[in-house]
Amino acid sequence: MKMRNEYTCPLELTHDAIRGKWKPIILWQLSKSPQSLSFLRHSIAGVTQKMLIQQLNELIQYGFVDKTTFEGYPLQVKYDLTDRGRKIFQAVTIMQDVGIEMMIEDHRENILKEKGLL
């Protein structure tokens, strides 16, 4: 995603940086530990490798994720949250907490139990 030149407010920039179906989930997965592309791909149900790479590149562009390539064969690449990524992850956590509250109010506890969130 190309960064725009004009924004109404800083929140709009932050929203652009993490919006989409996969970015918050990628941030959530990387909050656990640095991970390889293949591990991320298998731990996020439904994401294609092409979409995952695109979303990771955007998160890197915005400074939320670092990519480290290790020498040797086979080639090994790890993705990890930066300090900015850990900071934005706090916002993602708050969003998840609100979602949990809303699901409980809507009597969808079974979904939360399946995911180990309740």
C-alpha positions in Angstrom: 0.0 0.0 0.0 1.4 3.4 -1.0 1.4 5.9 1.8 -0.8 8.9 1.0 0.5 12.5 1.1 -2.4 14.0 3.0 -4.3 12.8 6.1 -7.1 14.3 8.1 -5.4 13.1 11.3 -2.7 10.7 12.6 -5.3 8.1 13.3 -6.1 7.9 9.6 -2.5 7.0 8.9 -2.4 4.4 11.6 -5.7 2.9 10.2 -4.2 2.7 6.7 -1.1 1.0 8.1 -3.0 -1.9 9.9 -6.3 -2.1 8.0 -7.3 -5.2 6.2 -8.2 -8.8 7.1 -4.7 -10.1 7.7 -2.5 -7.4 9.2 -3.9 -7.6 12.7 -3.7 -11.3 12.7 -0.1 -11.2 11.4 0.7 -8.8 14.2 -1.0 -11.2 16.7 1.0 -14.2 15.5 4.3 -12.3 15.5 3.6 -11.1 19.1 4.2 -14.6 20.2 7.7 -15.0 18.7 9.7 -14.3 15.5 8.4 -16.6 12.8 9.2 -17.9 9.4 7.0 -17.3 6.4 6.0 -20.9 6.2 5.1 -21.0 9.9 3.0 -17.9 9.5 1.3 -19.3 6.4 0.3 -22.5 8.3 -0.8 -20.7 11.5 -3.1 -18.2 9.7 -6.0 -20.2 8.3 -7.2 -18.9 4.9 -4.3 -16.6 3.9 -2.5 -17.3 0.7 1.2 -17.0 0.5 0.9 -14.2 -2.0 -1.3 -12.2 0.3 0.8 -13.0 3.3 3.9 -11.7 1.6 2.1 -8.5 0.4 0.8 -7.8 3.9 4.2 -8.5 5.5 5.9 -6.1 3.1 3.4 -3.4 3.9 3.9 -4.0 7.7 7.7 -3.7 7.0 7.2 -0.5 5.0 5.3 1.1 7.9 8.0 0.0 10.4 5.9 -2.6 12.3 7.8 -5.7 11.3 11.5 -6.5 10.7 12.6 -9.2 8.2 15.9 -11.0 9.0 17.6 -13.2 6.4 20.1 -15.8 7.7 22.9 -17.1 5.6 23.2 -20.7 4.7 21.2 -23.4 3.0 18.3 -23.7 3.1 17.6 -19.9 3.1 16.0 -19.0 6.4 14.0 -15.8 6.9 12.3 -14.7 10.2 9.8 -11.9 10.7 9.6 -10.1 14.1 7.8 -7.1 15.6 9.7 -3.9 15.9 9.3 -1.6 18.8 6.6 0.2 16.8 5.0 -3.1 16.0 4.9 -4.0 19.7 3.3 -0.6 20.4 0.6 -1.1 17.7 0.0 -4.6 19.0 -1.2 -3.1 22.3 -4.0 -1.4 20.2 -4.7 -4.7 18.5 -5.0 -6.4 21.9 -7.5 -3.7 23.1 -9.5 -4.3 19.9 -9.5 -8.1 20.6 -10.7 -7.4 24.2 -13.6 -5.3 22.9 -14.4 -8.1 20.4 -14.5 -10.7 23.2 -16.8 -8.5 25.2 -19.1 -8.1 22.2 -19.1 -11.8 21.5 -20.0 -12.6 25.1 -22.9 -10.1 25.0 -24.1 -11.7 21.8 -23.9 -15.2 23.4 -21.1 -16.4 21.1 -19.0 -17.9 23.9 -18.7 -21.2 22.0 -16.5 -19.5 19.4 -14.3 -18.0 22.2 -14.0 -21.4 23.9 -13.0 -23.1 20.6 -10.2 -20.6 20.2 -9.1 -20.9 23.8 -10.0 -17.3 24.6 -12.5 -18.0 27.3 
